[in-house]
């Protein structure tokens, strides 16, 4: 029997994944990852991980599989939390869920599983994988989106490698959520009706600004409203000598100064806000709601615009530098001067958008057919061919 170590999170998805693996004849071991218990930055009295680990234990007992809890909080703090604070301080918006998969679940956790003699690790992600043999006779793995379009979680796995994919199973990738709940109910799993967890993959029920405030000190600054008629939005587009010049031009975001608009309010720190954000500004009296169009962490100013269609929210092109560029399909890695038609998304659950990749000396441009709202530095762009995720990168 092949041995599989599954990350049991105490939710319905991983519970059913464990059940299915057992049905398929694997020897299954359940491991609960305790990622966070630094009381210095937890405000909530509730302790979600205790409840979750308890549910995971009950599921393991029901399925008759061995179970243990592993404490990964040291690695988690170093690789995820410290990185998050650092990114927010720089005025970028990291994605902890993508990082948690790359750094914790499919690295630290995978190593522990292999030490336990596992052939594979498994998770309750809604995605699929398959493979083919290339002309050199080597196996190439493909990461595919989950059958459930509403739940597809391939985006969160956009930083995985061939090596990691080769040792991973996604037992529920072919199912839709109602089917997963039905299987859990039919087998009397305690998690059958448990709500999906929301929020960051470790802070539980804490609001992000409250969490950030514990390390990044509040700092009063002003909120500036920028009119949509600002000159920079109506510049005449220059003539370009090369495609790269054109891409550079369209990937550049406007640079604002306080004189570009009127001061409409105050905030507690530009590093708590992110592009496209609407909540938490606490500015009233505008015809349409205000959206954050830019944050300046050096000057501690938040620039906003009225309404979803404010031109300050939209850009057509983004750039990923070479050191933050990642190919799952390493055989498709592009060379300088090459281009590729793909579909891409810049956030989880965003419908896929038509775009072209252009490889240049110092990185890669993603040039969208239509302008995209709130392209945010620090977030991940992921690109697909049909339902296969080919690669990703951090928006710079």
C-alpha positions in Angstrom: 0.0 0.0 0.0 1.3 3.4 -0.9 1.4 5.8 2.1 -0.2 9.3 1.9 0.0 12.0 4.6 -2.9 14.3 4.3 -3.1 17.8 5.8 -6.3 17.6 7.9 -7.4 21.1 8.6 -10.6 20.4 10.5 -12.7 21.4 7.5 -15.0 19.4 5.3 -12.8 19.4 2.2 -9.8 17.7 3.8 -12.0 15.3 5.8 -13.6 14.0 2.5 -10.2 14.0 0.8 -8.9 11.7 3.6 -12.0 9.4 3.3 -11.6 9.1 -0.5 -7.9 8.2 -0.2 -8.8 5.5 2.3 -11.5 4.2 -0.1 -8.9 4.1 -2.9 -6.7 1.8 -0.9 -4.0 4.1 0.4 -2.5 3.9 3.8 -3.5 7.3 5.2 -2.0 9.4 8.0 -3.7 12.7 9.1 -1.6 15.6 10.2 -2.9 18.9 11.5 -0.6 21.9 11.0 -0.5 24.3 13.9 0.8 27.4 12.1 0.2 30.2 14.6 0.1 30.7 18.3 2.1 33.9 18.9 -0.1 35.6 21.6 1.7 38.9 21.1 -0.1 39.3 17.8 -3.4 37.6 18.4 -6.3 39.8 19.6 -9.2 37.5 19.3 -10.2 35.6 22.4 -11.5 32.8 20.2 -8.9 30.2 19.3 -9.9 28.7 16.0 -7.0 26.3 15.7 -7.9 24.4 18.9 -11.5 23.8 17.6 -10.1 22.9 14.2 -7.5 20.4 15.5 -10.2 18.8 17.6 -12.5 18.4 14.6 -9.6 16.9 12.6 -8.9 14.5 15.4 -12.6 13.3 15.5 -12.6 12.8 11.7 -9.3 10.8 11.9 -10.8 8.6 14.7 -14.0 8.1 12.6 -11.9 7.1 9.6 -9.6 4.9 11.7 -6.4 6.6 10.6 -3.5 7.7 12.7 -3.4 11.4 13.6 -1.0 13.9 15.0 -0.5 17.7 15.3 2.7 19.2 14.0 3.8 22.7 15.2 5.0 24.7 12.3 4.6 28.1 13.9 8.4 28.9 13.9 8.7 28.4 10.2 5.3 30.1 9.6 6.4 33.2 11.5 9.8 33.4 9.6 8.5 32.6 6.1 5.0 34.1 6.1 4.3 36.5 8.9 7.6 38.4 8.8 7.4 38.6 5.0 3.8 40.0 5.2 4.8 42.8 7.6 7.8 43.6 5.4 5.7 43.7 2.3 3.0 45.9 3.8 5.7 48.3 5.2 7.0 48.7 1.6 3.4 49.5 0.4 2.9 46.2 -1.3 0.0 43.8 -0.7 1.2 40.1 -0.2 -0.9 37.0 -0.6 -0.4 34.9 2.4 -2.4 32.0 1.1 -0.2 31.5 -2.0 2.9 31.8 0.2 1.5 29.4 2.8 1.1 26.7 0.1 4.6 27.3 -1.4 6.5 27.6 1.9 4.6 25.6 4.4 2.1 23.0 3.1 4.2 21.9 0.1 7.7 22.5 1.6 8.0 22.2 5.4 4.9 19.9 5.7 5.9 17.8 2.7 9.4 17.2 4.2 7.8 16.0 7.4 5.5 13.7 5.4 8.5 12.3 3.5 10.3 11.7 6.8 7.3 9.6 7.9 7.9 7.5 4.8 5.0 8.9 2.7 4.9 8.4 -1.0 2.6 11.4 -1.4 1.0 14.3 0.5 -2.6 15.2 -0.1 -4.7 18.3 0.5 -8.4 19.3 0.2 -7.8 21.8 -2.6 -10.2 22.1 -5.4 -7.8 21.4 -8.3 -6.5 18.5 -10.3 -3.3 17.2 -11.7 -2.3 14.9 -14.5 0.9 14.2 -16.4 2.4 13.1 -19.7 5.7 11.7 -20.9 7.8 14.2 -23.0 10.0 13.3 -25.9 13.0 12.8 -23.5 11.0 10.1 -21.7 10.5 12.3 -18.6 7.2 12.7 -16.8 5.8 16.3 -16.9 3.1 17.2 -14.4 0.2 19.6 -15.1 -1.8 21.6 -12.6 -5.4 21.9 -13.7 -8.2 23.9 -12.3 -10.9 22.1 -10.2 -14.1 20.8 -11.7 -16.1 23.2 -9.5 -15.8 26.6 -11.2 -17.0 28.3 -8.0 -14.4 26.7 -5.9 -11.4 26.3 -8.1 -8.3 26.9 -6.0 -5.6 26.4 -8.6 -4.6 30.1 -8.2 -3.5 29.5 -4.6 -1.1 26.8 -5.9 0.4 28.9 -8.6 3.9 28.8 -7.1 4.2 25.0 -6.9 7.1 23.2 -8.7 7.3 20.0 -10.8 8.9 18.3 -7.8 6.1 19.3 -5.4 3.4 18.3 -7.9 5.0 14.9 -8.5 4.4 14.0 -4.8 0.9 15.6 -4.4 -2.7 14.2 -4.6 -5.8 16.3 -4.9 -8.6 13.8 -4.1 -11.6 16.2 -4.4 -10.5 18.0 -7.6 -13.1 16.2 -9.7 -16.0 17.0 -7.3 -18.2 20.0 -6.7 -18.7 21.4 -3.2 -22.3 20.0 -2.7 -21.0 16.5 -3.6 -18.2 16.9 -1.0 -20.7 17.8 1.7 -23.0 14.9 0.7 -20.1 12.4 1.0 -19.3 13.9 4.5 -22.9 13.6 5.6 -23.3 10.0 4.3 -20.3 9.0 6.3 -21.2 10.8 9.5 -18.2 13.1 9.4 -18.5 15.9 12.0 -17.3 18.5 9.5 -20.2 17.8 7.0 -22.0 21.1 7.8 -19.1 23.1 9.0 -18.7 26.6 7.4 -15.8 27.2 5.2 -13.0 29.1 7.0 -12.7 32.8 5.9 -9.9 35.2 6.3 -6.2 34.7 6.4 -4.9 31.1 6.6 -3.6 31.6 10.1 -5.1 34.6 12.0 -8.5 33.1 12.3 -11.1 35.7 13.0 -8.9 38.8 13.3 -9.3 41.7 10.9 -6.1 42.3 8.9 -5.6 46.0 9.9 -6.0 45.0 13.5 -3.3 42.4 13.0 -1.0 44.7 11.1 -1.4 47.4 13.8 0.5 45.2 16.2 3.7 45.5 14.3 3.3 48.5 12.0 2.7 51.5 14.2 -0.3 53.8 13.4 0.7 57.0 11.7 -1.8 59.7 10.9 -1.9 60.9 7.3 -4.3 62.4 4.8 -6.8 61.0 2.3 -6.8 62.8 -1.0 -9.5 62.5 -3.6 -8.3 62.7 -7.1 -10.7 63.9 -9.8 -11.2 61.7 -12.8 -10.4 64.5 -15.2 -6.8 64.8 -13.9 -4.5 65.5 -16.9 -2.4 62.3 -16.4 -5.4 60.2 -17.4 -5.8 62.0 -20.7 -2.2 62.2 -21.9 -1.6 61.8 -25.6 -0.1 58.4 -26.2 3.3 58.8 -27.7 4.6 56.9 -30.8 6.8 53.9 -29.8 9.8 52.6 -31.6 9.6 49.1 -30.1 7.0 46.9 -28.5 9.0 46.9 -25.3 8.8 50.8 -25.1 5.0 50.5 -25.5 4.7 47.8 -22.8 6.9 49.9 -20.4 4.6 52.9 -21.0 1.4 51.1 -20.3 2.7 49.2 -17.3 3.7 52.5 -15.5 1.3 53.7 -12.9 0.5 57.4 -12.5 2.6 59.3 -9.9 0.4 61.5 -7.7 1.2 64.5 -5.5 -1.0 66.0 -2.8 -1.8 69.0 -5.2 -3.5 66.6 -7.6 -6.7 66.5 -5.5 -8.4 67.7 -2.4 -8.0 66.4 1.2 -11.2 64.7 2.3 -10.2 62.8 5.4 -7.5 61.3 7.6 -6.2 57.7 8.0 -4.1 55.8 10.6 -1.4 54.6 8.2 -1.0 54.2 4.4 0.5 50.8 4.9 -2.9 49.4 6.2 -4.6 50.1 2.8 -4.5 48.4 -0.5 -5.4 49.4 -4.1 -9.1 48.9 -4.9 -10.1 49.0 -1.2 -13.4 50.7 -0.4 -14.1 49.8 3.2 -12.3 51.5 6.1 -11.8 54.9 4.6 -14.6 56.5 6.7 -15.2 59.4 4.4 -18.8 60.3 3.7 -20.5 63.0 1.6 -19.4 61.8 -1.9 -21.8 61.0 -4.7 -20.2 57.6 -5.3 -18.1 55.6 -2.8 -14.4 56.3 -2.7 -11.9 53.6 -3.7 -8.1 53.6 -3.0 -6.3 54.2 -6.3 -2.8 54.5 -4.8 -1.0 54.4 -1.5 2.2 56.4 -0.9 3.9 54.8 2.2 6.9 57.2 2.1 4.7 60.4 2.3 1.9 58.5 4.2 -0.8 59.6 1.8 -3.8 57.6 0.5 -5.1 58.7 -3.0 -8.7 57.9 -3.7 -11.2 58.3 -6.6 -15.0 58.2 -6.7 -16.7 55.1 -8.1 -15.7 51.7 -9.5 -14.9 53.2 -13.0 -12.4 55.9 -11.9 -9.6 55.8 -14.4 -7.0 55.7 -11.6 -8.1 52.1 -10.8 -7.3 50.8 -14.3 -4.2 49.6 -16.1 -3.7 47.3 -19.1 -0.2 46.0 -18.5 1.9 44.7 -15.6 5.4 43.6 -15.1 7.0 40.6 -13.3 10.8 40.7 -12.6 12.9 37.7 -13.4 13.6 36.9 -9.7 9.8 36.7 -9.0 8.9 34.8 -12.1 7.8 31.1 -11.7 6.9 28.4 -14.3 5.1 25.3 -13.2 5.6 24.0 -16.7 9.3 24.6 -16.8 9.4 23.1 -20.4 7.4 26.2 -21.6 9.7 28.8 -20.0 10.0 31.7 -22.5 13.2 33.2 -23.9 13.8 36.9 -24.4 11.8 38.2 -27.4 9.2 35.5 -27.3 5.5 36.0 -26.7 2.6 33.7 -25.7 -1.2 34.0 -25.8 -2.7 33.0 -22.5 -5.6 33.6 -20.1 -4.6 35.3 -16.8 -6.0 36.4 -13.4 -4.6 38.8 -10.9 -6.6 37.6 -7.9 -8.4 34.6 -6.7 -11.9 34.0 -8.3 -11.4 36.7 -10.9 -12.7 35.3 -14.2 -9.8 34.5 -16.6 -8.9 37.4 -18.9 -7.3 37.3 -22.3 -3.7 38.5 -22.3 -0.3 38.1 -24.1 3.0 37.4 -22.3 6.1 39.2 -23.6 9.5 38.1 -22.3 12.1 40.8 -22.1 15.7 40.8 -20.6 14.8 41.6 -17.0 11.4 40.0 -16.7 8.0 39.5 -18.3 5.1 41.7 -19.3 1.5 40.6 -19.0 -0.4 42.7 -21.5 -4.2 42.4 -21.1 -6.7 42.8 -23.9 -8.9 44.9 -21.5 -7.8 47.2 -18.8 -7.8 45.6 -15.3 -9.0 47.1 -12.1 -6.7 47.4 -9.1 -3.5 45.8 -10.4 -1.7 45.5 -7.0 2.0 45.2 -6.4 2.9 42.2 -4.2 -0.1 40.1 -5.4 0.3 37.2 -7.8 -0.6 37.1 -11.5 -1.2 33.5 -12.7 -1.5 32.4 -16.4 -3.4 29.5 -17.9 -3.9 27.6 -21.1 -7.5 26.4 -21.1 -7.7 24.9 -17.6 -4.0 24.3 -17.1 -2.1 26.7 -14.9 1.3 27.3 -16.5 3.1 29.8 -14.3 2.8 32.9 -12.1 4.7 35.8 -10.8 4.6 38.6 -8.2 3.3 41.9 -9.7 6.1 44.4 -9.4 
